[in-house]
Amino acid sequence: MNAGWATAEPTPERLMKLPSWLINRTHAVSYRLVSEGFAAVDSHGYHYRLLAALAEFGPSSQAALGRSTGVDRSDVVAALNELADRGLVKRSPDAADRRRNTVSITAAGRRRLTALDQVLAGVQDKLLSPLSAAERQQLVSLLSRVLEHHAAD
């Protein structure tokens, strides 16, 4: 038996051979590291995801942002309120539908996104420290293939 992660108790070998179990345990470590990294700079994962989508795809509706980032609609509104209060995004009436707002990233939002990219780079280094650069690329490639395969599920 191997030592369990985050516990002094041993982990059964049959669990250690299950990719799903290993992915879940790794997710727990990853989630903790990302949460701690963002908390240290007064931010959240939702903030990063929304800013990244706006920077890459341009102005968007709140609903489209939720779909592209996997953030629930009610959480999108709360996170965008926080980002708008900090001057990182702005809302404007949609020219095609005045009942809807279009959200865009501000210059301050782009600077904040760059700072959050640096936080995440540090988290990736800490999380993947036992792996070489080539192994990290291979891991990303393999995980991407698995996710792409199941994207239609």
C-alpha positions in Angstrom: 0.0 0.0 0.0 1.0 3.6 -0.7 0.6 6.5 1.7 -2.7 8.3 1.1 -2.8 11.9 -0.1 -3.7 14.5 2.5 -3.9 11.7 5.1 -1.4 9.6 7.0 -3.5 6.5 6.2 -2.5 4.1 3.4 -4.4 4.0 0.2 -5.6 0.7 -1.2 -3.6 -0.4 -4.3 -6.7 -0.9 -6.4 -7.6 2.7 -6.0 -4.0 3.7 -6.9 -4.6 2.0 -10.3 -7.8 3.8 -11.2 -7.3 6.9 -13.4 -10.7 8.3 -12.2 -9.6 8.1 -8.6 -6.2 9.7 -9.4 -7.9 12.4 -11.4 -10.3 13.2 -8.5 -7.5 13.3 -5.9 -5.4 15.5 -8.2 -8.4 17.7 -8.8 -8.8 18.2 -5.0 -5.1 19.3 -4.7 -5.4 21.5 -7.8 -8.6 23.2 -6.6 -7.0 23.9 -3.2 -3.9 25.4 -4.8 -5.9 27.5 -7.3 -8.2 28.8 -4.6 -5.4 29.7 -2.3 -3.5 31.4 -5.1 -6.5 33.5 -6.1 -7.5 34.3 -2.5 -4.0 35.7 -1.9 -4.7 38.3 -4.6 -8.4 38.9 -3.6 -9.8 37.0 -6.6 -11.8 33.9 -7.5 -11.7 31.3 -10.3 -14.9 32.8 -11.7 -13.2 36.1 -12.1 -10.4 34.5 -14.1 -12.7 32.5 -16.3 -14.9 35.4 -17.2 -12.0 37.8 -17.8 -10.2 35.2 -20.0 -13.4 34.6 -22.1 -13.9 38.4 -22.6 -10.2 38.9 -23.5 -10.2 36.0 -26.0 -13.7 36.3 -27.5 -14.6 39.9 -27.1 -17.8 41.5 -25.7 -20.5 39.0 -24.9 -23.9 38.6 -23.2 -24.0 37.3 -19.7 -25.7 34.1 -20.9 -23.0 33.5 -23.5 -20.3 34.1 -20.9 -21.9 31.5 -18.7 -22.0 28.9 -21.5 -18.5 29.5 -22.6 -17.0 29.4 -19.2 -19.2 26.8 -17.5 -20.2 29.3 -14.8 -23.9 29.1 -13.7 -26.0 32.1 -14.8 -26.6 33.2 -11.2 -22.9 33.0 -10.4 -22.1 34.9 -13.6 -24.2 37.9 -12.5 -22.6 38.0 -9.0 -19.1 37.6 -10.4 -19.7 40.3 -13.1 -21.0 42.6 -10.4 -17.8 42.2 -8.4 -15.7 42.7 -11.6 -17.7 45.8 -12.6 -17.4 47.3 -9.1 -13.6 47.0 -9.5 -13.7 48.5 -12.9 -12.5 45.3 -14.6 -15.5 44.9 -16.9 -18.2 47.2 -18.2 -21.8 46.6 -19.2 -23.5 48.3 -22.1 -27.0 47.9 -23.5 -27.0 45.5 -26.4 -27.6 47.4 -29.6 -29.7 44.5 -31.0 -31.7 43.9 -27.8 -32.0 46.7 -25.3 -33.3 44.3 -22.6 -29.9 42.6 -22.6 -26.4 43.8 -21.6 -23.2 43.3 -23.4 -20.2 42.8 -21.2 -16.7 43.8 -22.2 -13.3 43.8 -20.5 -11.6 47.1 -19.6 -7.9 48.0 -19.8 -7.8 47.5 -16.0 -9.4 44.1 -16.5 -6.7 43.1 -19.0 -4.0 44.1 -16.5 -5.8 42.1 -13.8 -6.0 39.1 -16.2 -2.3 39.2 -16.8 -1.7 39.3 -13.0 -4.0 36.3 -12.6 -2.2 34.5 -15.4 1.0 34.8 -13.3 -0.8 33.5 -10.2 -1.9 30.4 -12.2 1.5 29.9 -13.7 2.9 29.6 -10.2 0.1 27.2 -9.3 0.8 25.0 -12.3 4.5 24.9 -11.4 3.7 23.9 -7.9 1.0 21.3 -8.9 3.2 19.7 -11.6 6.6 20.1 -9.9 7.4 16.3 -10.1 7.0 16.4 -13.9 9.4 17.5 -16.6 8.4 20.0 -19.2 7.8 17.2 -21.7 5.7 15.2 -19.2 3.6 18.3 -18.5 2.9 18.8 -22.2 2.1 15.1 -22.5 -0.3 15.3 -19.6 -2.1 18.3 -21.1 -2.4 16.5 -24.4 -3.8 13.4 -22.9 -6.3 15.2 -20.7 -7.4 17.3 -23.7 -8.0 14.2 -25.7 -10.1 12.6 -23.0 -12.2 15.8 -22.5 -12.6 16.3 -26.3 -13.9 12.7 -26.6 -16.5 13.3 -23.9 -17.5 16.9 -25.0 -20.6 15.6 -26.7 -21.8 13.7 -23.7 
